Structures are given as C-alpha cells and as structure tokens.
Amino acid sequence: MALQNNFYKINSSLNLAATTSSGAVRSAAVPADVTLVRISSSALVYVACIAGQGATPTATVAAGVQIDVSAPEIFVVRPADTIAAITASGTATVNVTFLEG
C-alpha cells in the first residue's frame, strides 16, 4: 500500500451521533473557505451530503456512502453543504472535520 502525505489546515470539527434512525441528523453547514471534509466513524455508517444553504440531506443505508471503522475518507465539498449519517445497526460517533486544502 502506498503512503500519501497530504497536508490540510483544519478549519473545525464536530461529531454526529449516528443511530439506526438518525438519517436526518445533520452537520452544520460547511464553512466558507472549506473545500474538503474528512469523515471517520467509531462504527460502520452511511453518509449523505447535499449542496446548498438550507439543504436537508437524509442518510440511508441503501443509498448512503459507506464509511468503515478506522478507515477515514476525504471528500470534496462546497460551502453550505451539510452531511447526515446513519447506521445499519447500533450506534456510532461520526467525526466530521472541515479541511482547507
């Protein structure tokens, strides 16, 4: 496996409490200068992201992007996007870190 060194400035970070019924629990809007988001989780979760001020994504297991335990992912986002998370079973803490890169 190749190692990659990426350096990003951390803008801010927050945690979402994901459960089997939390699909409508959303992050704050992506800050103005942020172009990337790093998402990690304490358990298997599915996330959704919708663009625009006032957007209301709802995460579902069937249509969400899977985030595995101990396998953080980095995604491109736009200002005012929001992120939602849900689990298929149990609970998880989903860490959303807004990055400037």
C-alpha positions in Angstrom: 0.0 0.0 0.0 1.4 3.4 -1.0 1.5 6.1 1.6 0.4 9.5 0.8 1.3 12.7 2.6 -1.5 15.3 2.4 -1.3 18.5 4.4 -4.5 20.3 5.1 -5.4 23.1 7.5 -8.1 22.1 10.0 -10.9 24.6 10.0 -13.2 23.0 12.5 -14.6 19.6 13.6 -17.8 18.2 15.0 -19.3 14.9 16.0 -22.6 13.4 14.9 -24.4 10.8 16.9 -25.5 8.2 14.4 -28.1 5.6 15.1 -30.4 3.4 13.0 -32.9 6.3 12.9 -30.6 9.3 12.7 -30.6 9.8 9.0 -32.0 13.3 9.3 -29.4 14.3 11.9 -27.1 16.8 10.1 -23.9 18.6 10.5 -23.6 22.3 10.5 -23.1 23.9 7.1 -19.6 23.6 5.6 -17.7 26.8 6.4 -17.0 29.3 3.6 -13.3 28.6 3.0 -13.6 24.8 3.2 -13.2 22.5 0.1 -12.7 19.2 1.8 -14.2 17.1 4.6 -12.7 14.2 6.4 -15.2 11.7 7.8 -14.4 9.0 10.3 -16.5 6.8 12.5 -16.4 4.6 15.5 -18.6 2.0 13.7 -19.9 1.3 10.2 -22.0 4.2 9.0 -23.5 5.5 5.8 -23.4 9.2 5.0 -25.1 11.6 2.6 -24.2 15.2 1.5 -26.4 17.7 -0.2 -25.2 21.1 -1.5 -26.6 24.5 -0.8 -27.8 26.7 2.0 -30.8 25.1 3.7 -30.2 21.7 2.1 -31.5 18.8 4.2 -29.8 15.5 3.3 -31.2 12.3 4.8 -28.7 9.5 5.0 -30.0 6.0 4.2 -28.3 2.6 4.4 -29.4 1.8 0.9 -28.2 5.0 -0.8 -25.5 6.4 1.5 -21.8 6.3 1.1 -20.3 3.6 3.4 -17.6 4.7 5.9 -15.8 1.8 7.5 -14.5 1.8 11.0 -10.9 3.1 11.2 -11.0 4.0 7.5 -11.5 7.8 7.3 -12.4 9.2 3.9 -11.9 12.7 2.5 -14.5 14.2 0.2 -14.7 17.4 -1.9 -17.5 19.7 -0.6 -18.8 23.1 -1.2 -19.6 25.9 1.2 -23.1 25.4 2.8 -23.2 21.6 2.1 -24.5 19.6 5.0 -23.7 16.0 6.0 -26.0 13.3 7.5 -25.2 9.9 8.9 -27.0 6.7 9.8 -26.0 3.2 11.0 -27.5 -0.2 9.9 -27.3 -1.4 13.5 -26.1 0.0 16.8 -24.7 3.5 17.3 -21.6 5.4 16.1 -19.9 8.6 16.7 -19.2 10.2 13.3 -16.4 12.8 13.3 -16.7 15.4 10.6 -13.6 17.5 10.1 -13.7 20.5 7.8 -10.4 21.0 5.9 -8.9 23.8 3.9 -6.5 22.4 1.3 
